[in-house]
Amino acid sequence: MYSIKWNPRVIEYLEKLPEDISSRIAKKIEQIKENPFHYLEHYEGDKVYKLRIGDYRALIDVDLNNRVLYIQVIDLRSRIYKRR
């Protein structure tokens, strides 16, 4: 099982979202702890993985040695790829 580390900016972003959306995102991220590579896709052009959560995307760094998922960015699909 992997542990999860959140970027502080991601936590701020989730707090600004409506409660139903932020809880759905948090539940999905908790769900991937067991087998993250079942859900994650490699993000082209960068050394991160992406996770689809409805209209939102999360960009995640994976530390295989320490089994840690670093949640770097969460945003709408239409904006997230412009941010990187």
ABEGO torsion letter per residue (X at the ends): XBBBBBBAAAAAAAAABBAAAAAAAAAAAAAAAABAAAABBBBBGBABBBBBBEABBBBBBBBAAAGBBBBABBBBAAAAAAAX
